[in-house]
Amino acid sequence: MKPSRALYVPIAAAVAARITRGELRPGRAVPDAGTLSRHYGVARVTARQAVALLVRQGWAVETPPRGVRVADPSAWPRELAPAGEHPLTSVLLK
C-alpha cells in the first residue's frame, strides 16, 4: 500500500522547524542527504527530496560548491499559520 504522504515531507518539516528555532542559522549548512538518511532511516533519494523541498520553499539555498545552506530569513516562507507556526512544520503535529 502506498503511503498517503511522501516520506520526505515530514523530514523537510523537521529541518524547517530546526531553522525556525534557530538551531540551524542562516549561512550554515543544511544537513546533507547522507546525514538525513541515517538519522531518519530513509533512502538517500528521499533525503535529497527533503533538501530540495527546503530549497523550493525558500528555507535553504544551493551555493555551489559549498552545498545547501540555510537561507537568509528575508527569503523564508511568509505564510505563517496561527500561533506563529509555519504550515510545513505543522505536518509533524498531525
N, C-alpha and C positions, 0 to 999 in steps of 0.2 A: 504494500500500500504506500502510495506517495505521501510524504509529509505535507501538511496543509500550509506550511510556511517554509521558505528556503532557510537552510541552516545558517547561512551567512548573515542574515538579518539580525538575529539576536547577538551575534558576535560583534557586528558593527555597532549595535546599540550599546553594548558593554564598553567598547572603546570610546564611543562618543560620551558616555557617562563619565569615564575617567577624564576626558578632556574638560567637560564642564565643571568637574570637581577640582580641577587644577592639578591632577596627578600627572597629566601629560601637558606640558606647557608649549605655547606657540614656539615654533622653530625646532622643537625636539623631535626625534624620530618616532614615528608610529611603530608599534611592534611589527616585525616582519612576518611574512607568511609562515615561516618555519616555527617561530615562537608561538604564534596564534594557533597553529595546527596542533602543536604539542600541548598547549595549555587547555584547549577545548576538545581535544581528541577528534579532530576532523581532518579531512584531506587538505593538502596544501592548496589545491584549487579552490576549495571552499573558503579558506583563509584569505586567498588572493581576492576572491569576490567581495569579502567583507571590507578589505582595504580599498578596493575600487569603489564600493558604495560610499565609504567615508569621503573619498575624493570627489565623487559626483555630487554629494550633498554639501560640500564646502567645508567639512571638518578638517580636511587634510589637503596638501598639495604635493604633487610629484616634483621633485627637484633633482633631476639627473645631474651628476652621478651620485648625489648624496642619498637618494632614496625618497621615501614618502615622509613628509614632516607635518606636524600639526600646523594648521593654517592660522593666520592672524585672526583674532576674534572678530574683526570687522567683516571677515568673509564667512563666518559661521552662519548657519541657517537662522533666519529671523522668526519664523512662525513657531512661537513658543506656546505650549499648552498651558492651561491653568496651573497655578502653583509653581510656575517657572520651569516646568519640565519640558524638554523637547519631545515631540511625538516619537522620534526614533528611540529614545530611551524608555518610553512607556511600553514598548514591546516586551521588555523584561518583566514588567509588573503584571502582565496578563496571564 
